[in-house]
Amino acid sequence: MKRRVTGIGGIFFKAKDPAALLAWYKKHLGIATDEYGWGFKWQDDQLPAPMTQLGVFGEDTDYFKPASGSWMINFRVEDLEALLPVLESEGVQLAGGPETYDYGKFAWIIDPEGNKIELWQPLNDF
């Protein structure tokens, strides 16, 4: 039997104003959005070991705070230290970090609809 699941094909969520939220992601995070959202191709020779993590947290976790939603997106970034002051100057709400671990640097922001977004700069072997 072939593998039943081979990866994450998409992440879908509701928004009060989808067009405005897509425009925010395009402006502040540089994501090439279109009317359907955006797609990432993980075949990239410049990224170390492209992968997508699926994490499941207990319903009592504080990890998503200050957001109250039940989901959070993690975006890979190239230079977290350079990106954070740019986002802050654009009025993006910072929600923590940067923090460094043996697998990368992390920081968190809040989008206009109150969703927490994790920014991750992977280290060399991730």
C-alpha positions as CSV (number, residue, x, y, z in Angstrom):
1,M,0.0,0.0,0.0
2,K,1.3,3.5,-0.8
3,R,1.6,6.0,1.9
4,R,-1.8,7.6,2.7
5,V,-0.4,11.0,3.7
6,T,2.7,12.5,2.1
7,G,2.6,16.1,3.5
8,I,0.5,19.1,4.2
9,G,-1.3,20.3,1.1
10,G,-2.8,23.5,2.6
11,I,-3.8,25.4,5.7
12,F,-7.2,27.0,5.5
13,F,-8.9,29.5,7.8
14,K,-11.7,32.0,7.9
15,A,-11.3,35.8,7.9
16,K,-13.7,38.7,8.4
17,D,-12.2,40.4,5.3
18,P,-10.3,37.9,3.2
19,A,-9.1,40.5,0.6
20,A,-7.7,42.9,3.3
21,L,-6.0,40.1,5.2
22,L,-4.4,38.7,2.0
23,A,-3.2,42.3,1.2
24,W,-1.7,42.5,4.8
25,Y,0.2,39.2,4.3
26,K,1.5,40.4,0.9
27,K,2.6,43.8,2.2
28,H,4.2,42.9,5.5
29,L,5.4,39.3,4.9
30,G,6.2,39.5,1.2
31,I,4.0,36.6,0.3
32,A,2.9,36.5,-3.3
33,T,-0.9,36.3,-2.6
34,D,-3.7,36.0,-5.1
35,E,-7.4,35.7,-4.9
36,Y,-7.1,32.1,-3.6
37,G,-4.4,32.8,-1.0
38,W,-0.8,31.6,-1.8
39,G,1.2,28.5,-2.4
40,F,4.8,27.6,-1.4
41,K,6.9,25.3,-3.4
42,W,9.2,23.4,-1.1
43,Q,11.7,22.4,-3.8
44,D,14.3,25.1,-3.1
45,D,18.0,24.6,-3.4
46,Q,18.7,27.7,-1.2
47,L,16.7,26.4,1.8
48,P,18.2,23.7,4.0
49,A,16.0,20.6,4.1
50,P,12.6,22.2,3.3
51,M,9.8,20.7,5.4
52,T,6.6,21.6,7.1
53,Q,5.9,20.8,10.8
54,L,2.5,19.7,12.0
55,G,2.2,20.4,15.7
56,V,-0.7,19.5,18.0
57,F,-1.0,21.3,21.3
58,G,-3.2,20.7,24.3
59,E,-6.3,22.9,24.5
60,D,-4.9,24.5,27.7
61,T,-1.7,25.7,26.0
62,D,-0.5,29.3,26.5
63,Y,1.7,29.0,23.4
64,F,-0.8,30.8,21.1
65,K,-1.4,33.7,23.4
66,P,-2.1,36.6,23.2
67,A,-4.3,35.3,20.4
68,S,-7.4,33.3,21.3
69,G,-7.7,31.3,18.1
70,S,-7.1,27.5,17.9
71,W,-4.5,27.7,15.1
72,M,-1.2,29.4,14.4
73,I,0.9,29.5,11.2
74,N,4.7,29.2,11.3
75,F,6.5,30.9,8.4
76,R,10.2,30.3,7.6
77,V,12.1,33.6,7.2
78,E,15.7,34.3,6.0
79,D,16.8,37.0,8.4
80,L,14.6,37.4,11.5
81,E,16.8,40.0,13.1
82,A,16.5,42.3,10.1
83,L,12.8,41.6,9.5
84,L,11.5,42.5,13.0
85,P,12.4,46.2,13.0
86,V,10.9,46.5,9.5
87,L,7.6,44.9,10.6
88,E,7.5,47.1,13.7
89,S,8.1,50.3,11.6
90,E,5.2,49.2,9.4
91,G,2.9,49.0,12.5
92,V,2.8,45.2,12.7
93,Q,2.1,44.1,16.3
94,L,5.1,42.2,17.7
95,A,4.1,39.5,20.2
96,G,7.4,38.1,21.5
97,G,11.0,37.2,20.6
98,P,13.4,36.9,19.2
99,E,14.3,33.6,21.0
100,T,17.1,31.3,19.9
101,Y,17.1,27.5,20.2
102,D,19.4,24.9,18.7
103,Y,17.0,24.5,15.7
104,G,16.5,28.2,15.0
105,K,15.4,31.7,15.9
106,F,11.8,32.5,16.6
107,A,9.6,35.6,17.0
108,W,5.9,36.2,16.9
109,I,3.6,38.8,15.4
110,I,-0.2,39.4,15.3
111,D,-2.1,39.9,12.1
112,P,-5.0,42.4,11.8
113,E,-7.6,39.8,12.7
114,G,-5.8,38.9,16.0
115,N,-4.1,35.7,14.8
116,K,-0.7,34.8,16.2
117,I,2.0,34.1,13.5
118,E,5.3,32.4,14.4
119,L,8.3,33.5,12.4
120,W,11.2,30.9,12.2
121,Q,14.7,31.3,10.9
122,P,15.9,27.8,10.8
123,L,19.5,27.0,11.5
124,N,21.8,25.3,9.0
125,D,20.5,21.7,9.3
126,F,16.8,22.5,9.3
